[in-house]
Amino acid sequence: MVAGSVLLLSLALTIWVDPIWVWLSVFVALNQIQSAFSGWCPMMWILEKLGLKPA
């Protein structure tokens, strides 16, 4: 849910603010690809440190 929300926000910022925001979309996509191969997601680590439990 976090990745999808950041991706949509990034695309909106790219369209309405500045095209440089497309790099945030690229970062999210690369993070999802590395997570698929490694099984480790930095956002899950951050959420766990904040005390949230994965679903």
PyMOL Python script that loads the backbone (N, CA, C, O; Angstrom):
from pymol import cmd

cmd.read_pdbstr("""\
ATOM      1  N   MET A   1       0.824  -1.186   0.000  1.00  0.00           N
ATOM      2  CA  MET A   1       0.000   0.000   0.000  1.00  0.00           C
ATOM      3  C   MET A   1       0.877   1.262   0.000  1.00  0.00           C
ATOM      4  O   MET A   1       0.561   2.252  -0.660  1.00  0.00           O
ATOM      5  N   VAL A   2       1.970   1.206   0.744  1.00  0.00           N
ATOM      6  CA  VAL A   2       2.862   2.369   0.801  1.00  0.00           C
ATOM      7  C   VAL A   2       3.481   2.625  -0.569  1.00  0.00           C
ATOM      8  O   VAL A   2       3.509   3.763  -1.038  1.00  0.00           O
ATOM      9  N   ALA A   3       3.978   1.569  -1.210  1.00  0.00           N
ATOM     10  CA  ALA A   3       4.627   1.735  -2.519  1.00  0.00           C
ATOM     11  C   ALA A   3       3.634   2.269  -3.550  1.00  0.00           C
ATOM     12  O   ALA A   3       3.972   3.157  -4.333  1.00  0.00           O
ATOM     13  N   GLY A   4       2.433   1.743  -3.555  1.00  0.00           N
ATOM     14  CA  GLY A   4       1.423   2.221  -4.498  1.00  0.00           C
ATOM     15  C   GLY A   4       1.061   3.674  -4.259  1.00  0.00           C
ATOM     16  O   GLY A   4       0.888   4.438  -5.208  1.00  0.00           O
ATOM     17  N   SER A   5       0.946   4.057  -2.999  1.00  0.00           N
ATOM     18  CA  SER A   5       0.621   5.451  -2.667  1.00  0.00           C
ATOM     19  C   SER A   5       1.745   6.395  -3.079  1.00  0.00           C
ATOM     20  O   SER A   5       1.495   7.463  -3.638  1.00  0.00           O
ATOM     21  N   VAL A   6       2.983   5.997  -2.801  1.00  0.00           N
ATOM     22  CA  VAL A   6       4.130   6.835  -3.188  1.00  0.00           C
ATOM     23  C   VAL A   6       4.222   6.930  -4.708  1.00  0.00           C
ATOM     24  O   VAL A   6       4.550   7.987  -5.248  1.00  0.00           O
ATOM     25  N   LEU A   7       3.937   5.839  -5.390  1.00  0.00           N
ATOM     26  CA  LEU A   7       3.983   5.850  -6.847  1.00  0.00           C
ATOM     27  C   LEU A   7       2.941   6.805  -7.430  1.00  0.00           C
ATOM     28  O   LEU A   7       3.251   7.587  -8.329  1.00  0.00           O
ATOM     29  N   LEU A   8       1.719   6.745  -6.928  1.00  0.00           N
ATOM     30  CA  LEU A   8       0.678   7.655  -7.415  1.00  0.00           C
ATOM     31  C   LEU A   8       1.006   9.114  -7.096  1.00  0.00           C
ATOM     32  O   LEU A   8       0.788  10.000  -7.923  1.00  0.00           O
ATOM     33  N   LEU A   9       1.528   9.359  -5.898  1.00  0.00           N
ATOM     34  CA  LEU A   9       1.935  10.714  -5.541  1.00  0.00           C
ATOM     35  C   LEU A   9       3.044  11.207  -6.464  1.00  0.00           C
ATOM     36  O   LEU A   9       3.023  12.351  -6.918  1.00  0.00           O
ATOM     37  N   SER A  10       4.007  10.339  -6.736  1.00  0.00           N
ATOM     38  CA  SER A  10       5.113  10.693  -7.617  1.00  0.00           C
ATOM     39  C   SER A  10       4.630  11.035  -9.027  1.00  0.00           C
ATOM     40  O   SER A  10       5.088  12.001  -9.637  1.00  0.00           O
ATOM     41  N   LEU A  11       3.713  10.239  -9.522  1.00  0.00           N
ATOM     42  CA  LEU A  11       3.198  10.516 -10.867  1.00  0.00           C
ATOM     43  C   LEU A  11       2.427  11.827 -10.913  1.00  0.00           C
ATOM     44  O   LEU A  11       2.530  12.575 -11.885  1.00  0.00           O
ATOM     45  N   ALA A  12       1.652  12.109  -9.866  1.00  0.00           N
ATOM     46  CA  ALA A  12       0.933  13.386  -9.803  1.00  0.00           C
ATOM     47  C   ALA A  12       1.913  14.554  -9.748  1.00  0.00           C
ATOM     48  O   ALA A  12       1.722  15.560 -10.431  1.00  0.00           O
ATOM     49  N   LEU A  13       2.958  14.423  -8.937  1.00  0.00           N
ATOM     50  CA  LEU A  13       3.966  15.486  -8.853  1.00  0.00           C
ATOM     51  C   LEU A  13       4.690  15.661 -10.179  1.00  0.00           C
ATOM     52  O   LEU A  13       5.030  16.782 -10.559  1.00  0.00           O
ATOM     53  N   THR A  14       4.930  14.561 -10.886  1.00  0.00           N
ATOM     54  CA  THR A  14       5.584  14.635 -12.193  1.00  0.00           C
ATOM     55  C   THR A  14       4.731  15.417 -13.182  1.00  0.00           C
ATOM     56  O   THR A  14       5.247  16.227 -13.952  1.00  0.00           O
ATOM     57  N   ILE A  15       3.435  15.173 -13.159  1.00  0.00           N
ATOM     58  CA  ILE A  15       2.533  15.831 -14.104  1.00  0.00           C
ATOM     59  C   ILE A  15       2.311  17.291 -13.746  1.00  0.00           C
ATOM     60  O   ILE A  15       2.365  18.156 -14.620  1.00  0.00           O
ATOM     61  N   TRP A  16       2.061  17.581 -12.469  1.00  0.00           N
ATOM     62  CA  TRP A  16       1.602  18.919 -12.089  1.00  0.00           C
ATOM     63  C   TRP A  16       2.670  19.832 -11.497  1.00  0.00           C
ATOM     64  O   TRP A  16       2.446  21.038 -11.390  1.00  0.00           O
ATOM     65  N   VAL A  17       3.824  19.291 -11.110  1.00  0.00           N
ATOM     66  CA  VAL A  17       4.827  20.145 -10.469  1.00  0.00           C
ATOM     67  C   VAL A  17       6.079  20.256 -11.324  1.00  0.00           C
ATOM     68  O   VAL A  17       6.394  21.329 -11.839  1.00  0.00           O
ATOM     69  N   ASP A  18       6.802  19.127 -11.474  1.00  0.00           N
ATOM     70  CA  ASP A  18       8.061  19.164 -12.205  1.00  0.00           C
ATOM     71  C   ASP A  18       8.402  17.750 -12.676  1.00  0.00           C
ATOM     72  O   ASP A  18       8.288  16.801 -11.901  1.00  0.00           O
ATOM     73  N   PRO A  19       8.815  17.599 -13.926  1.00  0.00           N
ATOM     74  CA  PRO A  19       9.142  16.265 -14.447  1.00  0.00           C
ATOM     75  C   PRO A  19      10.257  15.539 -13.684  1.00  0.00           C
ATOM     76  O   PRO A  19      10.385  14.322 -13.815  1.00  0.00           O
ATOM     77  N   ILE A  20      11.049  16.237 -12.911  1.00  0.00           N
ATOM     78  CA  ILE A  20      12.134  15.592 -12.163  1.00  0.00           C
ATOM     79  C   ILE A  20      11.598  14.586 -11.146  1.00  0.00           C
ATOM     80  O   ILE A  20      12.323  13.685 -10.725  1.00  0.00           O
ATOM     81  N   TRP A  21      10.334  14.736 -10.751  1.00  0.00           N
ATOM     82  CA  TRP A  21       9.722  13.818  -9.781  1.00  0.00           C
ATOM     83  C   TRP A  21       9.580  12.407 -10.325  1.00  0.00           C
ATOM     84  O   TRP A  21       9.303  11.484  -9.560  1.00  0.00           O
ATOM     85  N   VAL A  22       9.762  12.214 -11.619  1.00  0.00           N
ATOM     86  CA  VAL A  22       9.679  10.874 -12.191  1.00  0.00           C
ATOM     87  C   VAL A  22      10.725   9.962 -11.560  1.00  0.00           C
ATOM     88  O   VAL A  22      10.543   8.744 -11.530  1.00  0.00           O
ATOM     89  N   TRP A  23      11.815  10.532 -11.055  1.00  0.00           N
ATOM     90  CA  TRP A  23      12.861   9.722 -10.431  1.00  0.00           C
ATOM     91  C   TRP A  23      12.385   9.050  -9.146  1.00  0.00           C
ATOM     92  O   TRP A  23      12.914   8.006  -8.764  1.00  0.00           O
ATOM     93  N   LEU A  24      11.397   9.633  -8.478  1.00  0.00           N
ATOM     94  CA  LEU A  24      10.822   8.969  -7.312  1.00  0.00           C
ATOM     95  C   LEU A  24      10.095   7.702  -7.748  1.00  0.00           C
ATOM     96  O   LEU A  24      10.161   6.683  -7.059  1.00  0.00           O
ATOM     97  N   SER A  25       9.409   7.754  -8.875  1.00  0.00           N
ATOM     98  CA  SER A  25       8.754   6.559  -9.420  1.00  0.00           C
ATOM     99  C   SER A  25       9.787   5.489  -9.771  1.00  0.00           C
ATOM    100  O   SER A  25       9.572   4.302  -9.524  1.00  0.00           O
ATOM    101  N   VAL A  26      10.897   5.915 -10.343  1.00  0.00           N
ATOM    102  CA  VAL A  26      11.966   4.978 -10.693  1.00  0.00           C
ATOM    103  C   VAL A  26      12.511   4.322  -9.427  1.00  0.00           C
ATOM    104  O   VAL A  26      12.735   3.112  -9.409  1.00  0.00           O
ATOM    105  N   PHE A  27      12.726   5.101  -8.372  1.00  0.00           N
ATOM    106  CA  PHE A  27      13.223   4.564  -7.117  1.00  0.00           C
ATOM    107  C   PHE A  27      12.261   3.527  -6.535  1.00  0.00           C
ATOM    108  O   PHE A  27      12.692   2.467  -6.083  1.00  0.00           O
ATOM    109  N   VAL A  28      10.972   3.827  -6.545  1.00  0.00           N
ATOM    110  CA  VAL A  28       9.976   2.888  -6.021  1.00  0.00           C
ATOM    111  C   VAL A  28       9.994   1.598  -6.832  1.00  0.00           C
ATOM    112  O   VAL A  28       9.949   0.507  -6.263  1.00  0.00           O
ATOM    113  N   ALA A  29      10.058   1.713  -8.140  1.00  0.00           N
ATOM    114  CA  ALA A  29      10.078   0.522  -8.994  1.00  0.00           C
ATOM    115  C   ALA A  29      11.325  -0.326  -8.734  1.00  0.00           C
ATOM    116  O   ALA A  29      11.230  -1.547  -8.616  1.00  0.00           O
ATOM    117  N   LEU A  30      12.478   0.308  -8.646  1.00  0.00           N
ATOM    118  CA  LEU A  30      13.710  -0.443  -8.376  1.00  0.00           C
ATOM    119  C   LEU A  30      13.661  -1.113  -7.002  1.00  0.00           C
ATOM    120  O   LEU A  30      14.145  -2.233  -6.836  1.00  0.00           O
ATOM    121  N   ASN A  31      13.083  -0.431  -6.027  1.00  0.00           N
ATOM    122  CA  ASN A  31      12.950  -1.013  -4.696  1.00  0.00           C
ATOM    123  C   ASN A  31      12.040  -2.241  -4.732  1.00  0.00           C
ATOM    124  O   ASN A  31      12.321  -3.234  -4.062  1.00  0.00           O
ATOM    125  N   GLN A  32      10.971  -2.187  -5.494  1.00  0.00           N
ATOM    126  CA  GLN A  32      10.075  -3.337  -5.602  1.00  0.00           C
ATOM    127  C   GLN A  32      10.769  -4.511  -6.298  1.00  0.00           C
ATOM    128  O   GLN A  32      10.557  -5.665  -5.924  1.00  0.00           O
ATOM    129  N   ILE A  33      11.585  -4.227  -7.296  1.00  0.00           N
ATOM    130  CA  ILE A  33      12.311  -5.287  -7.998  1.00  0.00           C
ATOM    131  C   ILE A  33      13.315  -5.950  -7.063  1.00  0.00           C
ATOM    132  O   ILE A  33      13.384  -7.177  -7.008  1.00  0.00           O
ATOM    133  N   GLN A  34      14.092  -5.162  -6.328  1.00  0.00           N
ATOM    134  CA  GLN A  34      15.069  -5.761  -5.412  1.00  0.00           C
ATOM    135  C   GLN A  34      14.372  -6.526  -4.313  1.00  0.00           C
ATOM    136  O   GLN A  34      14.882  -7.553  -3.864  1.00  0.00           O
ATOM    137  N   SER A  35      13.220  -6.058  -3.864  1.00  0.00           N
ATOM    138  CA  SER A  35      12.468  -6.764  -2.834  1.00  0.00           C
ATOM    139  C   SER A  35      11.965  -8.118  -3.334  1.00  0.00           C
ATOM    140  O   SER A  35      11.925  -9.086  -2.575  1.00  0.00           O
ATOM    141  N   ALA A  36      11.586  -8.186  -4.598  1.00  0.00           N
ATOM    142  CA  ALA A  36      11.118  -9.450  -5.172  1.00  0.00           C
ATOM    143  C   ALA A  36      12.228 -10.491  -5.202  1.00  0.00           C
ATOM    144  O   ALA A  36      11.969 -11.681  -5.022  1.00  0.00           O
ATOM    145  N   PHE A  37      13.460 -10.051  -5.429  1.00  0.00           N
ATOM    146  CA  PHE A  37      14.583 -10.986  -5.499  1.00  0.00           C
ATOM    147  C   PHE A  37      15.174 -11.314  -4.128  1.00  0.00           C
ATOM    148  O   PHE A  37      15.589 -12.447  -3.883  1.00  0.00           O
ATOM    149  N   SER A  38      15.212 -10.329  -3.245  1.00  0.00           N
ATOM    150  CA  SER A  38      15.883 -10.533  -1.960  1.00  0.00           C
ATOM    151  C   SER A  38      14.930 -10.916  -0.836  1.00  0.00           C
ATOM    152  O   SER A  38      15.353 -11.503   0.160  1.00  0.00           O
ATOM    153  N   GLY A  39      13.654 -10.594  -0.982  1.00  0.00           N
ATOM    154  CA  GLY A  39      12.697 -10.858   0.089  1.00  0.00           C
ATOM    155  C   GLY A  39      12.781  -9.845   1.223  1.00  0.00           C
ATOM    156  O   GLY A  39      12.130 -10.019   2.254  1.00  0.00           O
ATOM    157  N   TRP A  40      13.567  -8.797   1.049  1.00  0.00           N
ATOM    158  CA  TRP A  40      13.724  -7.763   2.065  1.00  0.00           C
ATOM    159  C   TRP A  40      13.262  -6.429   1.520  1.00  0.00           C
ATOM    160  O   TRP A  40      13.690  -6.001   0.448  1.00  0.00           O
ATOM    161  N   CYS A  41      12.388  -5.776   2.263  1.00  0.00           N
ATOM    162  CA  CYS A  41      11.862  -4.480   1.847  1.00  0.00           C
ATOM    163  C   CYS A  41      12.226  -3.443   2.905  1.00  0.00           C
ATOM    164  O   CYS A  41      11.858  -3.609   4.068  1.00  0.00           O
ATOM    165  N   PRO A  42      12.927  -2.394   2.541  1.00  0.00           N
ATOM    166  CA  PRO A  42      13.302  -1.371   3.522  1.00  0.00           C
ATOM    167  C   PRO A  42      12.089  -0.752   4.231  1.00  0.00           C
ATOM    168  O   PRO A  42      12.166  -0.427   5.416  1.00  0.00           O
ATOM    169  N   MET A  43      10.991  -0.589   3.525  1.00  0.00           N
ATOM    170  CA  MET A  43       9.809   0.012   4.154  1.00  0.00           C
ATOM    171  C   MET A  43       9.253  -0.891   5.250  1.00  0.00           C
ATOM    172  O   MET A  43       8.791  -0.394   6.277  1.00  0.00           O
ATOM    173  N   MET A  44       9.288  -2.201   5.053  1.00  0.00           N
ATOM    174  CA  MET A  44       8.822  -3.116   6.094  1.00  0.00           C
ATOM    175  C   MET A  44       9.700  -2.982   7.336  1.00  0.00           C
ATOM    176  O   MET A  44       9.193  -3.015   8.457  1.00  0.00           O
ATOM    177  N   TRP A  45      10.999  -2.834   7.147  1.00  0.00           N
ATOM    178  CA  TRP A  45      11.911  -2.648   8.260  1.00  0.00           C
ATOM    179  C   TRP A  45      11.568  -1.363   9.019  1.00  0.00           C
ATOM    180  O   TRP A  45      11.538  -1.353  10.250  1.00  0.00           O
ATOM    181  N   ILE A  46      11.312  -0.287   8.285  1.00  0.00           N
ATOM    182  CA  ILE A  46      10.957   0.998   8.906  1.00  0.00           C
ATOM    183  C   ILE A  46       9.648   0.877   9.674  1.00  0.00           C
ATOM    184  O   ILE A  46       9.549   1.341  10.810  1.00  0.00           O
ATOM    185  N   LEU A  47       8.644   0.257   9.061  1.00  0.00           N
ATOM    186  CA  LEU A  47       7.348   0.110   9.731  1.00  0.00           C
ATOM    187  C   LEU A  47       7.461  -0.750  10.985  1.00  0.00           C
ATOM    188  O   LEU A  47       6.812  -0.459  11.989  1.00  0.00           O
ATOM    189  N   GLU A  48       8.265  -1.792  10.944  1.00  0.00           N
ATOM    190  CA  GLU A  48       8.470  -2.626  12.128  1.00  0.00           C
ATOM    191  C   GLU A  48       9.160  -1.838  13.242  1.00  0.00           C
ATOM    192  O   GLU A  48       8.820  -1.999  14.414  1.00  0.00           O
ATOM    193  N   LYS A  49      10.123  -0.991  12.885  1.00  0.00           N
ATOM    194  CA  LYS A  49      10.802  -0.160  13.880  1.00  0.00           C
ATOM    195  C   LYS A  49       9.838   0.832  14.511  1.00  0.00           C
ATOM    196  O   LYS A  49      10.021   1.236  15.660  1.00  0.00           O
ATOM    197  N   LEU A  50       8.806   1.229  13.760  1.00  0.00           N
ATOM    198  CA  LEU A  50       7.784   2.135  14.286  1.00  0.00           C
ATOM    199  C   LEU A  50       6.740   1.406  15.126  1.00  0.00           C
ATOM    200  O   LEU A  50       5.836   2.031  15.683  1.00  0.00           O
ATOM    201  N   GLY A  51       6.867   0.085  15.215  1.00  0.00           N
ATOM    202  CA  GLY A  51       5.963  -0.680  16.041  1.00  0.00           C
ATOM    203  C   GLY A  51       4.757  -1.263  15.319  1.00  0.00           C
ATOM    204  O   GLY A  51       3.856  -1.806  15.958  1.00  0.00           O
ATOM    205  N   LEU A  52       4.730  -1.156  13.991  1.00  0.00           N
ATOM    206  CA  LEU A  52       3.626  -1.713  13.228  1.00  0.00           C
ATOM    207  C   LEU A  52       3.946  -3.140  12.829  1.00  0.00           C
ATOM    208  O   LEU A  52       5.082  -3.446  12.464  1.00  0.00           O
ATOM    209  N   LYS A  53       2.972  -4.001  12.893  1.00  0.00           N
ATOM    210  CA  LYS A  53       3.157  -5.412  12.543  1.00  0.00           C
ATOM    211  C   LYS A  53       2.730  -5.640  11.105  1.00  0.00           C
ATOM    212  O   LYS A  53       1.723  -5.082  10.669  1.00  0.00           O
ATOM    213  N   PRO A  54       3.482  -6.457  10.349  1.00  0.00           N
ATOM    214  CA  PRO A  54       3.080  -6.766   8.971  1.00  0.00           C
ATOM    215  C   PRO A  54       1.792  -7.567   8.956  1.00  0.00           C
ATOM    216  O   PRO A  54       1.476  -8.285   9.905  1.00  0.00           O
ATOM    217  N   ALA A  55       1.061  -7.433   7.870  1.00  0.00           N
ATOM    218  CA  ALA A  55      -0.231  -8.137   7.735  1.00  0.00           C
ATOM    219  C   ALA A  55      -0.048  -9.600   7.493  1.00  0.00           C
ATOM    220  O   ALA A  55      -1.029 -10.331   7.357  1.00  0.00           O
TER     221      ALA A  55
END
""", "prot")
cmd.dss("prot")
cmd.show_as("cartoon", "prot")
cmd.util.cbc("prot")
cmd.orient("prot")
